[in-house]
Amino acid sequence: MSDGGGLTKIEFQAILFDLDGTLLDTLADVANATNAALTRLGFPTHRRDAYRYFLGGGMDCLVRRALPEGCNDSETLNKCHEAIIDEYSNRWAQNTRPYPGIAELLAELDKRGVVKAVLSNKPDDFTKRTVEKLLPDFHFEIIRGARPEVPVKPDPTSAIQIAAELDIPPGRFIYLGDTDTDMQTAHAAQMFAAGALWGFRTAAELSANGAQVLLKRPQEVLNLLD
């Protein structure tokens, strides 16, 4: 495909979506669950906005960032991990919703037959349950979260596996995410790194970590396909 000016434009065949901060605004439920777990264990809680920076690196990263400095012994980490999972299992869908424009984007992608997949650092069972409940009208070829046998993002293993399973070259994927972790994953997997500005992090962070385009609204993804 040509962009009209003689330059070659990539013909993308698939989109790999991050979940939290990209498809779904999960901030309130994650913050409430983690704060409830911290209170249960006698630790101080955090403002909701702090969780914009606690999220993105998986559960182990969330636990370490939420606990006070120096409370990183294995027993405390394990107790906090278990408490967060327990609290989140009871409240994960109280406030979580798709971002404005996401439903319209997914509907148009379905109409065009664009291959779609989800890759999250949220535990695999929660990732599948969340997508199936909150985005039930849309088709995703693969929905995958963090699994014990595979390193979490920004390690590119899961992204590369998804590309292989779909038999689509990584370079034909748009990787849409909202954090430094996502941009690093996209580059490591040799996918096109698209930064979602409606998510948890800033344009400066996304650009510094290799975003090849910054999108203000979900519908702008379609411009990459035209």
N, C-alpha and C positions, 0 to 999 in steps of 0.2 A: 504494500500500500504506500502511496506517495502522499505527502502532506501538501502537495500543490506547488512547492517551491524547490522540488528536485531532491529533497531529503527523504530517506526511507523511514517510514513509520512502522513500528512493530504492530503486527496483527495479533492482538491478544486473544487467547482462546479461553481463558479461565481467570477467575478471581478467587484468591485465598483471603478470607476475612479473619481478622482478629475478632474477639467477642466483646469483652469488657471494654467500654470506652470507644468502641467502633460500631458494632451493631446495636448493643444494648447499653443503656445507662444503668449500671449496677452499683453505682457509688454508694447510695444511701443504704442499701441492704448489706453490702459488705462492711461498711462503716459501723452500722448498728450491731451486726453480728459480732464483729471483732471487739467493739467496745463492751458488749455484754460479756464476752469471754474474758476480757481483761478485768472487768469488775468482779466477775466470779472468782478470779484468781488473786484479787487484791492488788491489781496494778492500775496505774492511772490510765485514763482514756485519752482520746485525741479528737480534735475538731474534724468534722467531715472532710473538709478540703485537704487535710493532711493525707487522706487515703488516696488522693490523686497520685501521690508519689510513693505510697506503700505498695500499690498494685503494679502489676506488669511483669514481675519476675517469678511468679508462682507462689504456692503456699508457703514454702520454706522462707522465701524472701519476705512475704507479708508478715510472718510471725516474727522474724528477726527485727524488722523495722518497727513493728508495733510495740515490742517489749522495751522496757527501759534499758539503757546502756548497762552492760555488765551482767544482764540476766540471759546469758546465752549458753548456759550449761544444758546438756542434752535432756535432763529430766524436765526442766522448765520449758524448753522448746517443745518437747513432746506433749506436755500437758496443755500448753497454749494451743498447739496445733489441733489437738483433739477437741478442745473446748470451742474453738472457732468453727470447726466442721459441724459440731453438734448444734451450735447456735444458728449457723447459716442454713442448716437443713430445715430449720423451723421458720425461716423468714426470708428465704432467697427470692421469693416472688411477691413480697409485700409492696415494694416500690419500683422494682426493676421493670423497665419498659423499653421498647425500641426507640431510638432517637427519631425526632421528626425527619421525615423524608426517607427513612430506611425502608419502610413498607413499599413506598412508591418505587424506589430503586430496585428492590428485589422483584417486584411484580414485572417491571420492564425487562429485567435480566432474564426472568423466566420466559417472558414473551419472545425474547430474542434467542432463547436457547443457549445462553452463556453458561458454561460449566462453573459451578460454585462449590466452595468448600469452606469449612471453618476450622481454625487452629487456635486453641487457647492454652494458656498456662493454668487455667482453672482445672481442678481435677476432672478426669474424663467423664465420670458419671454425672457430675453437675453440669458439665458442658453440654452433654447430650440432652439431659433433662430440661435445661434452660432453653435451648434452641427449639426442642420439640413442643414445649409449652407456650413460649412467647413468640415464636415465629412459625406457627403450624401451617400456614398457607403457602409456604415457599419451599422449593426443592433444593436440597444440598446433597451433592454426591457423597461427600464425606464430612462427618462432624467428629472432631477429635480434640481431646483435651490432654492434660498431663497424665502420663502413664509411668509407673515405676521403672520400666525397662528402657525408657528412652529419655535422654536429657531434655530439660525444658528449654524453651526459647531464651536467649538468642541462638542456642545451638540449632543448626539448620536441619538436623536429621529428620524430624517429623515433616517439615515442609517438603524436603526432597522425597521422602517416602510417599507423600500424597501425590506429588507430581508423577512419580513412577507408577503408582496404582491407577492413576487416571490416564496414563500413557500420553502425557502432554509435557513437552520440554519446559523446564523451569523458566526459561526466558520468555515464554508465552503467557506467563502468569502476571497479573497485577496482584501485588500483596498490599492490602489495605489495613493499616493499623494506626494507633494513636500514641505510641510511646517510642523511646529510644530502643527498647528491646525489639519492637516490631521492625524498625528500620534496619537494625543490625541483622535480624533474621533474614529479611528480604535480600540484603546484599550477600550474606553468606550462602544463601540458597540460589543466588543468581536470578532472582525475580525482580520485577520492577517495583520499587519502593514508593508507595503513595501514602502520604501523611494525612490523617483525618483530623482536621482542626476543631471539630465539634466534640472531641473526646477529652481525655484527662490531662494532656500535656500541652506544651506551648509550641508555636511555630519555630522558635529558636532551637528548641531541643530536637525537634524532628529534622530540621535542616542540618544541624550539627552532626546528626547521626546518619545522614545520607539520603534523606527524602529526595526523590527525583521530581516530585510534584507535591504541592500542598493544596488540599481541597477544603473549601469552606463549607460546602453542603454535599450531602450524599449524591444528589443528582449529577454533580460534576464528574462523577466516575464515568458517566456515559460519554463524556467528551473524549475520554481515552479510547473508546471503542469505535468512534465515528471516523 
